[in-house]
Amino acid sequence: MLVVDEGEPTAPAIVFLHGIPGSVDWFAAVAERMVANFRVIRVDMRELGADGDFSTAARTAPILALMNDWDLTDVTMVGHSFGAEIALELAAASRRVGRVVVVGQAPDYRAASIPAAARWVVRPWSVRLAQRWTPGPVIRLVNRSVFAPRFRYDSAPGLAEALVRDFRTALPAGLAYAVGARAADFAAAPLDIRARALDQPVLAVHGRHDNLYDSTETLARFAAAGAETHLVEHAGHSPQVEQPDEFVSVLGEFITGTR
């Protein structure tokens, strides 16, 4: 498991977990802005579930081991999209987590805009074919809808390349899980219910123009569960990429207010 560890080792630790598809690059701009005051740890999770096991124990074990090996305490766990549920699971499993930030993720798929047919179309074999044969410009075009209307790829250095690379290197079983069995897992244990059960404070950050999950319903449900919430007006599914300055400001205030 690749881990990018930056900043002073004795500074307050923040662990960033990306979504599917994704990589450590999705928190690069945030890391650059926070490394002067925090220990910034970005975890590459592309291999989690490589054996087909997407259970809570399997996907949290490597990160729990990392926190134990490095003796991290009062960790701020930040998860984007698929990483959000893992962040909540880690908080439930370890007192080393001091607070959780959920980014761009609804509690379940009730507020999701994922076609019902996707679970039958998106299979590991079909993902592998798409990864091999889909041209880069098409990958970037398809992903355009997950960002705010006026967002430009060139405003985030390296993003256009990361979109293509991360799709081609994503775990096919992970993409299939995201549009398939994940819905049943969410229905059994929605993320707002999980957030309510935690002792640690939770912050939910969502972009107004998120076309995957309705921002109003998402933030209302997390607020009802006792979480702090923040709406990023000019962002879509990835506010940490689209509006890193605002994201860093909100994250910094949350950490300061909950330490």
C-alpha positions in Angstrom: 0.0 0.0 0.0 1.5 3.3 -1.1 1.5 6.0 1.5 2.7 9.6 1.0 3.8 11.1 4.3 4.6 14.8 4.4 5.2 17.4 7.1 6.6 17.4 10.6 6.1 14.0 12.2 5.1 15.6 15.5 2.4 17.8 14.0 -1.3 17.0 14.1 -1.9 14.1 11.7 -4.5 14.1 8.9 -5.1 11.0 6.9 -6.7 11.4 3.4 -8.5 8.5 1.7 -9.5 8.9 -1.9 -12.5 7.4 -3.8 -13.0 4.9 -6.6 -11.5 5.5 -9.1 -8.9 7.8 -7.6 -5.4 8.1 -6.1 -3.4 10.2 -3.7 -3.4 13.0 -6.4 -7.0 13.9 -5.5 -5.7 15.4 -2.3 -2.5 16.9 -3.7 -3.7 20.5 -3.7 -5.0 20.2 -0.2 -1.8 18.6 1.0 0.3 21.3 -0.5 -1.7 23.9 1.5 -1.7 22.1 4.8 1.7 20.5 5.0 3.2 23.5 6.8 1.0 23.0 9.9 0.1 19.3 9.8 1.5 15.9 9.2 -0.3 15.1 5.9 -0.7 11.4 5.1 -2.3 10.3 1.8 -3.1 6.7 1.4 -3.3 5.0 -2.0 -6.2 2.5 -1.6 -6.3 1.2 -5.2 -5.3 -2.3 -4.1 -7.8 -2.6 -1.3 -10.2 -5.4 -2.2 -7.8 -6.9 -4.7 -8.7 -10.3 -3.4 -12.5 -9.6 -3.8 -13.0 -8.9 -0.1 -14.7 -5.6 0.5 -15.7 -6.2 4.0 -15.1 -3.6 6.7 -12.4 -5.6 8.3 -10.5 -6.2 5.0 -10.5 -2.6 3.9 -9.7 -1.0 7.3 -7.0 -3.5 8.4 -4.1 -1.9 6.5 -4.9 1.6 7.7 -5.4 0.5 11.3 -2.0 -1.2 11.1 -0.5 1.9 9.7 -1.9 4.1 12.6 -0.7 1.5 15.2 2.8 1.2 13.6 3.3 4.9 13.5 1.6 5.5 16.9 -0.7 8.1 15.4 -3.2 9.7 17.9 -6.0 12.3 17.5 -6.0 11.6 13.8 -8.3 13.6 11.5 -9.6 11.0 9.0 -10.8 12.6 5.7 -12.5 10.4 3.2 -13.7 11.3 -0.3 -16.6 9.4 -1.9 -15.8 5.7 -1.4 -13.1 6.8 1.1 -15.8 8.4 3.3 -17.3 5.2 4.4 -13.9 3.8 5.2 -13.1 6.9 7.3 -16.2 6.3 9.3 -15.4 2.6 9.7 -11.9 3.5 11.0 -13.4 5.9 13.5 -15.7 3.2 14.8 -12.8 0.7 15.1 -10.0 2.9 16.6 -9.8 5.5 19.3 -6.7 6.8 17.4 -9.2 8.7 15.2 -10.2 12.0 16.7 -12.6 13.3 14.1 -14.0 12.4 10.7 -14.6 14.4 7.5 -17.0 13.0 4.9 -16.5 14.5 1.5 -18.8 14.2 -1.5 -20.7 11.1 -0.2 -24.4 10.6 0.6 -25.4 8.3 3.5 -26.8 5.8 1.0 -28.0 5.6 -2.6 -31.4 7.1 -2.0 -30.1 10.4 -3.1 -27.8 9.0 -5.8 -28.0 9.5 -9.6 -26.7 6.1 -10.5 -28.6 4.3 -13.3 -30.2 1.0 -12.0 -28.9 -0.8 -15.1 -25.3 0.1 -14.1 -25.0 -2.9 -11.7 -25.7 -5.3 -14.5 -23.5 -3.5 -17.0 -20.5 -2.6 -14.8 -18.8 -6.0 -14.2 -15.1 -6.6 -13.7 -14.7 -8.0 -17.3 -16.5 -5.0 -18.8 -14.5 -2.6 -16.7 -11.2 -4.2 -17.9 -12.3 -3.8 -21.5 -13.2 -0.2 -21.0 -9.9 0.5 -19.2 -8.0 -1.0 -22.1 -9.9 0.5 -25.1 -11.5 3.8 -24.0 -9.5 6.7 -25.4 -8.2 9.3 -22.9 -10.2 12.2 -24.3 -13.4 10.1 -23.9 -12.5 9.3 -20.3 -12.0 13.0 -19.6 -15.2 13.9 -21.4 -17.3 11.4 -19.4 -15.8 12.6 -16.1 -16.6 16.2 -16.9 -20.1 15.8 -15.5 -18.9 15.1 -12.0 -17.4 18.6 -11.7 -19.1 22.0 -11.4 -20.3 23.5 -14.7 -17.6 26.1 -15.0 -14.7 24.1 -13.6 -11.7 23.7 -15.9 -9.3 20.8 -15.8 -6.4 23.1 -16.2 -7.2 24.9 -13.0 -6.0 21.8 -11.1 -2.5 20.9 -12.4 -2.2 17.2 -13.3 -5.9 16.4 -13.0 -6.5 15.7 -16.7 -3.8 13.1 -16.7 -4.9 11.7 -13.3 -8.4 11.1 -14.5 -7.2 8.8 -17.3 -4.4 7.1 -15.3 -6.7 6.5 -12.3 -9.4 5.0 -14.4 -7.0 2.7 -16.2 -5.4 1.5 -13.0 -8.6 1.2 -10.8 -9.5 -2.2 -9.5 -12.2 -3.5 -11.8 -13.9 -5.4 -8.9 -13.9 -2.1 -6.9 -15.7 -0.2 -9.7 -18.2 -3.1 -10.0 -18.7 -3.1 -6.2 -19.3 0.7 -6.2 -22.3 0.4 -8.5 -23.5 -3.0 -7.3 -23.2 -4.5 -3.8 -22.4 -1.2 -2.2 -26.0 -0.2 -2.5 -27.1 -3.1 -0.3 -24.3 -2.4 2.2 -25.5 1.2 2.5 -29.1 0.2 2.8 -28.2 -2.1 5.8 -26.1 0.6 7.5 -26.4 4.2 6.0 -23.5 6.5 6.7 -25.6 9.0 8.7 -26.6 6.2 11.1 -22.9 5.3 11.4 -22.0 8.9 12.0 -24.6 9.3 14.8 -23.2 6.2 16.5 -19.6 7.7 16.8 -18.2 9.5 19.8 -15.9 11.5 17.5 -17.2 14.7 15.8 -18.0 14.5 12.1 -18.0 17.1 9.3 -19.8 16.5 6.0 -18.6 18.6 3.0 -20.5 18.5 -0.2 -20.5 20.5 -3.5 -23.7 22.1 -4.6 -23.3 20.8 -8.2 -22.6 17.2 -7.3 -24.4 15.2 -10.0 -23.9 11.9 -8.2 -25.5 12.7 -4.9 -28.1 15.4 -4.1 -26.3 18.0 -1.9 -29.4 19.2 0.0 -30.6 15.8 1.1 -27.1 14.6 1.8 -26.2 17.5 4.2 -29.7 17.5 5.8 -29.3 13.9 6.8 -25.8 14.3 8.2 -26.9 17.4 10.1 -29.8 15.4 11.6 -27.3 12.8 12.7 -25.4 15.5 14.6 -22.6 16.2 12.1 -21.4 19.6 11.2 -22.0 20.4 7.5 -20.5 22.7 4.8 -21.8 23.3 1.3 -19.2 24.4 -1.3 -21.2 26.5 -3.7 -18.9 26.3 -6.7 -18.0 22.6 -6.7 -19.3 19.3 -7.8 -18.4 15.8 -6.5 -14.8 16.7 -5.5 -14.7 20.0 -3.6 -11.2 19.3 -2.4 -10.0 19.4 -6.0 -12.3 22.1 -7.3 -12.1 24.6 -4.4 -9.0 23.6 -2.4 -8.7 27.0 -0.6 -12.2 26.9 0.7 -11.9 23.2 1.6 -8.6 23.8 3.5 -10.2 26.7 5.4 -13.2 24.7 6.5 -11.1 21.6 7.4 -8.7 23.7 9.4 -11.5 25.4 11.4 -13.1 22.0 12.1 -9.8 20.6 13.4 -9.1 23.6 15.6 -12.6 23.6 17.0 -12.6 19.9 17.9 -9.2 19.4 19.4 
